[in-house]
Amino acid sequence: MHGEALAYNCIGVDYMKLGEHDSKNYDDAIEFHTKHKEVADVAGKFLAHINLGIIYNNTDDHEKSSINHQFALRYAI
């Protein structure tokens, strides 16, 4: 399960980087970070929410960005 979570995270990060040049890739990044969040342990859920917050901020969806960063804070505590 840990390997699966790590793979989803890595693919999500790749799409995040591609999204910097073509924003349509952010949808794929969201998909893979969401899959990461679903199978991850607590530390992984923290990281998935951080990444989702960054993506939503980059797409100007500040409400979803804030929600994900608040979830990340809860997992950090």
N, C-alpha and C positions, 0 to 999 in steps of 0.2 A: 504494500500500500504506500509506503514511503517513496519508493521509486516512481510510482504512478503520479503521486502528488508533485514530486520534483520535476518530472517530465512536463506536466501541465504548466507548472510555473515557468519553466524555461521556454516553452512554446509561446506562452502568453507574453513573456518579456520580448521575445523576438517580434511578435506582432505589434507590441507597444512601440518598439524602435521603428518598425516599418510605418506605423501610424504617424510618426513625426513628419514623414514625407508624403503620405497619402492617407488621409483620415479614415478612409473606408476600412483600413486594417484594424481600427480600434474595435470594431464589432467582433472580429475574431479574437482579439486580445481579451475582451470582456468574456467571451465564451470560455476560453481556456483558464482564465483566472477564476471564473465561477466554478468550473470543474475542479480546479485545485482546491478551492475553499470547501467543496463538498466532501473531499476525501482526506483532507489534511488533519494533522494533529493541531493542538492549540497554537503552537508557534507558526505553523503553516497557514492557519486561518488568519492570524495577525498579518502575515506577509501578503496573503491574497487580498485582504481588505485594504491594505496600504496601496497595493498596485491598482486595484479597482478605483480607489479614491483619486489616484493620479490620473488615470485614464479619463474618468468623468470630469475632472478639473480641466484636462486638455480639450475636452469636447464642450466645455462651457456648461455642463450640467452640474452646477455647484451644489444643488440639493443632494443629489446622489453621491457626490464627492464627500460632502460633509457627513452623510449617513455612514458611508464606508469607513471614514476616518474615525468616527465615533465608535464603530464596532471594533476597529483595530485597537483603540485605546482600552476598550473593555477586555480584550484578549491580553493586552499587555499587562493589565493590572491583575 
